[in-house]
């Protein structure tokens, strides 16, 4: 198994990507890694970072890290179409490695639009998939919640949202171990009469399916644990994701300041601070590695642009689990089993 890392993707590349690669190698289950970017520069940076490491770790680095040269970079503010005019970019080369079978997964903290464009342009869609989408993990009151789509597709048809439910449920079952995930459709109310035509028609498809569909859900239900999978179109999902990240950060900062102001020490203060740290870890995107582009013939993990080494490392280990547990095969099988008759236009 080999995983390609877009070494030039993200706000703090390439150092944090190399950092994440090295952190990954400390886990015994870490596969071989390919750093994609300007090879001479990357080799020099890696050599300096491992200079003071123990001999056995240096041996692991030599055995498990190799390089694939890429001269250019798709910038964070470039349009997604930049992947066509920059065929030698790190993200395009990384996708090419997956396409050619030299790697089974790509991890990037770079331009999300470019990542989606490159993977959908150069990788085949999985059999039966109408349109790929991005699935992200959020904490909930009863474990973890998968929300899909969070930004790949903002002009959805009901069949796209239905397939997102099937794909996300299969992912959640294989990776998070929930045998029959509960699926909810994000709406402005629980009642079947509420919502726009897209949501109403999608609800009809879900109700006719064999998915464990719990009906329409509202925004607060994402975090209550009412369902394991939340389905929405990409514009809404991206807003939900960004609001959630901002709110979690603001709550943490507020509580930290309040505890610092009103608690001066003792067991109670220590307990509150320990609980606050657990809250921060639970709501930290780095814990979950990144979001997944589901529906393409290959694994693509899209990390936050601000990702540090820990997030990159978690993304590597997540990608390895996705490959080992056959998530893509599960999606193909799930779409075959859950095939539906689409309504006439």
C-alpha positions in Angstrom: 0.0 0.0 0.0 1.3 3.5 -0.9 -0.2 6.9 -0.1 0.7 10.1 -2.0 1.0 13.4 -0.1 0.7 16.7 -1.9 3.7 18.2 -0.1 3.0 21.7 -1.5 -0.7 21.8 -0.4 -1.8 24.0 2.5 -1.0 27.3 4.2 2.2 25.9 5.9 3.5 23.5 3.2 5.9 21.8 2.8 7.3 21.6 6.3 4.0 20.6 8.0 3.4 17.9 5.4 6.9 16.4 5.9 6.3 16.7 9.7 3.0 14.8 9.3 4.7 12.1 7.2 7.4 11.6 9.8 4.7 11.5 12.6 2.8 8.9 10.6 5.9 6.7 10.4 6.0 6.3 14.1 2.8 4.2 13.8 3.5 0.6 12.9 0.5 0.5 10.5 1.8 3.4 8.4 2.2 2.4 4.7 4.7 3.7 2.3 4.5 7.4 1.5 5.3 9.4 -1.6 6.0 13.1 -1.2 4.9 15.0 -4.3 6.6 18.3 -5.0 10.0 19.8 -5.9 12.2 16.8 -5.2 15.5 18.4 -4.4 13.9 20.8 -1.9 11.9 18.1 -0.3 14.8 15.8 0.1 16.9 18.5 1.7 14.2 19.4 4.2 13.5 15.8 5.1 17.2 15.2 5.7 17.5 18.2 8.0 14.4 17.1 10.0 15.7 13.5 10.6 19.3 14.5 11.2 19.1 14.0 14.9 16.7 11.0 14.9 17.8 7.5 16.0 19.3 5.2 13.5 16.4 2.8 13.4 13.9 5.6 12.6 16.2 6.9 9.9 16.1 3.4 8.4 12.3 3.5 8.5 12.3 6.9 6.7 14.6 5.6 4.0 12.5 2.5 3.5 9.0 4.1 3.6 9.4 7.6 2.0 10.1 8.3 -1.6 9.6 11.3 -3.8 7.8 12.2 -7.0 9.0 15.4 -8.6 6.5 18.2 -9.4 7.6 21.7 -10.3 4.5 23.8 -9.8 1.8 24.5 -7.3 -1.9 25.2 -7.5 -2.3 28.2 -5.2 -5.0 28.4 -2.6 -6.7 31.3 -4.5 -6.4 29.7 -8.0 -9.6 28.6 -9.7 -10.2 24.8 -9.8 -9.5 24.9 -13.6 -5.8 25.6 -12.8 -5.3 21.8 -12.7 -5.7 21.8 -16.5 -3.1 24.5 -17.2 -0.7 23.2 -14.5 -0.3 19.5 -15.3 3.1 19.5 -13.4 1.5 20.8 -10.2 1.9 18.7 -7.0 -1.9 18.0 -6.7 -2.2 17.0 -10.4 0.8 14.7 -10.2 -0.5 13.2 -7.0 -3.8 12.4 -8.6 -1.8 10.9 -11.5 -0.1 8.5 -9.1 -3.4 7.2 -8.0 -4.7 7.0 -11.5 -1.7 4.9 -12.6 -1.9 2.6 -9.6 1.4 3.8 -8.1 -0.5 5.0 -5.0 -3.9 4.0 -3.6 -4.7 7.3 -2.0 -3.9 11.1 -2.1 -3.8 13.4 0.8 -3.8 17.2 0.2 -4.3 20.3 2.4 -4.3 22.4 -0.7 -7.0 24.1 -2.8 -10.2 22.1 -2.2 -11.7 23.1 -5.5 -8.6 22.0 -7.3 -8.5 18.7 -5.4 -12.1 18.0 -6.4 -11.5 19.1 -10.0 -8.3 17.0 -10.4 -9.8 13.8 -8.9 -13.1 14.0 -10.9 -11.3 14.9 -14.1 -8.5 12.3 -14.0 -10.0 9.5 -11.9 -13.0 7.4 -13.0 -16.2 7.6 -11.0 -17.0 4.4 -9.1 -19.5 2.2 -10.9 -23.0 3.6 -10.4 -22.0 7.0 -8.9 -23.7 9.9 -10.5 -21.6 12.6 -8.8 -18.9 12.4 -6.1 -19.2 14.4 -2.9 -17.2 15.3 0.1 -17.9 13.7 3.5 -16.7 15.2 6.8 -16.7 13.9 10.3 -18.2 15.9 13.2 -18.6 15.0 16.9 -22.1 14.4 18.2 -23.7 13.6 21.5 -23.5 9.8 20.8 -20.2 9.4 18.9 -19.4 10.6 15.5 -21.6 12.0 12.6 -20.8 11.9 8.9 -22.1 14.9 6.9 -22.2 14.8 3.1 -21.8 16.9 1.0 -19.7 19.7 2.4 -18.7 21.5 -0.8 -18.2 19.4 -3.9 -21.6 19.8 -5.5 -23.8 22.9 -5.1 -26.2 22.1 -7.9 -27.7 18.8 -6.8 -30.5 16.7 -8.1 -32.5 14.4 -5.7 -30.6 11.3 -7.0 -27.3 12.9 -6.0 -28.4 13.5 -2.5 -29.9 10.0 -2.3 -26.6 8.5 -3.4 -24.7 10.7 -0.8 -26.8 9.0 1.8 -25.9 5.5 0.5 -22.2 6.4 0.1 -21.9 8.0 3.5 -23.8 5.2 5.3 -21.5 2.6 3.8 -18.4 4.7 4.8 -19.8 5.1 8.3 -20.5 1.4 8.7 -17.0 0.3 7.5 -14.9 2.9 9.2 -16.9 3.7 12.4 -18.4 0.3 12.9 -22.1 1.2 13.0 -23.9 -1.7 11.4 -27.1 0.1 10.3 -26.4 3.9 10.4 -29.3 6.2 10.9 -29.6 8.7 8.0 -31.2 12.1 8.2 -31.9 14.7 5.6 -31.0 18.3 6.6 -34.0 20.6 6.3 -35.6 23.7 7.9 -38.1 21.5 9.8 -39.0 17.9 10.5 -42.4 18.0 8.8 -42.6 16.4 5.3 -44.3 19.5 3.9 -41.3 21.7 4.7 -38.3 22.5 2.5 -37.7 23.2 -1.1 -38.5 20.9 -4.0 -35.0 19.4 -3.9 -35.4 18.3 -0.3 -39.0 17.1 -0.7 -38.1 14.9 -3.7 -35.0 13.6 -2.0 -37.1 12.6 1.0 -39.4 10.6 -1.2 -36.4 8.7 -2.5 -35.1 7.9 1.0 -38.5 6.8 2.2 -38.8 4.3 -0.6 -35.3 2.9 0.1 -34.0 0.3 2.5 -31.7 2.8 4.2 -32.3 3.4 7.9 -33.9 6.8 7.2 -35.1 8.8 10.2 -36.6 11.6 8.2 -36.0 15.3 8.0 -33.7 16.7 10.6 -32.9 20.3 11.7 -29.5 21.8 12.3 -29.4 21.1 16.0 -29.9 17.4 15.3 -26.4 17.1 13.7 -24.9 17.2 17.2 -27.6 15.5 19.2 -26.7 12.0 18.0 -30.1 11.5 16.4 -28.5 10.2 13.3 -25.1 8.9 12.1 -25.3 10.4 8.6 -26.5 13.8 7.6 -27.3 14.5 3.9 -27.4 18.0 2.4 -26.2 19.7 -0.8 -22.7 21.2 -0.8 -23.5 24.9 -0.3 -25.4 24.2 2.9 -22.9 21.5 4.1 -20.0 23.9 3.7 -21.7 26.6 5.7 -22.6 24.0 8.4 -18.9 22.9 8.5 -17.4 26.4 8.7 -20.0 27.6 11.3 -19.3 24.5 13.4 -15.6 25.0 13.4 -15.9 28.7 14.3 -18.5 28.1 17.0 -16.4 25.3 18.6 -13.3 27.6 18.6 -15.3 30.5 20.1 -16.8 28.3 22.9 -13.4 26.9 23.8 -11.8 30.4 24.0 -14.8 31.7 26.1 -14.6 28.9 28.6 -10.8 29.0 28.8 -11.0 32.7 29.6 -13.8 32.3 32.2 -12.1 29.4 33.9 -8.9 31.4 34.0 -10.7 34.4 35.5 -12.9 32.7 38.1 -10.9 29.6 39.2 -7.6 30.2 40.8 -6.6 26.6 41.6 -7.5 23.4 43.4 -9.1 20.1 42.3 -12.2 21.8 40.8 -10.1 24.0 38.6 -7.9 21.1 37.5 -11.0 19.0 36.6 -12.5 21.8 34.6 -9.3 22.5 32.7 -9.0 18.7 31.9 -12.5 18.6 30.6 -11.9 21.7 28.5 -8.9 20.1 26.9 -11.0 17.0 26.1 -13.6 19.3 24.5 -10.9 21.0 22.4 -9.6 17.6 21.2 -13.1 16.4 20.4 -13.9 19.4 18.3 -10.5 19.8 16.6 -10.6 19.0 12.9 -7.0 17.7 13.2 -8.4 14.7 15.2 -10.3 13.4 12.2 -7.6 13.9 9.5 -9.7 15.5 6.8 -12.8 15.2 4.6 -13.2 12.5 2.1 -14.1 12.8 -1.6 -16.4 9.7 -2.0 -17.4 8.3 -5.3 -14.1 8.3 -7.2 -11.9 5.2 -8.1 -9.3 6.0 -5.5 -9.0 7.5 -2.1 -8.7 11.3 -1.7 -8.5 12.9 1.8 -8.8 16.7 1.8 -7.3 18.3 4.9 -7.9 21.8 6.2 -5.6 24.4 4.7 -4.3 25.3 8.2 -3.5 21.7 9.0 -0.4 21.0 11.0 1.6 17.8 11.2 -0.9 16.0 13.5 -3.8 16.5 11.0 -1.6 15.2 8.1 -0.6 12.2 10.1 -4.2 11.4 11.1 -5.2 11.7 7.4 -2.5 9.2 6.4 -3.8 6.7 9.0 -7.4 7.4 7.9 -6.6 6.7 4.3 -4.9 3.5 5.2 -8.0 2.3 7.1 -10.2 3.3 4.1 -8.1 1.1 1.8 -7.9 -1.8 4.2 -11.7 -1.8 4.9 -12.7 -1.6 1.3 -14.8 1.5 1.5 -14.9 2.0 -2.2 -16.0 -1.6 -2.9 -18.7 -1.1 -0.2 -20.0 2.0 -2.0 -20.3 0.1 -5.3 -22.1 -2.7 -3.6 -24.3 -0.4 -1.6 -25.4 1.5 -4.7 -26.2 -1.7 -6.5 -28.2 -3.0 -3.5 -30.0 0.4 -3.0 -30.7 1.2 -6.6 -33.9 3.1 -7.1 -36.2 4.2 -9.9 -35.6 7.9 -10.5 -38.6 10.1 -10.9 -39.3 11.5 -14.4 -38.1 15.1 -14.9 
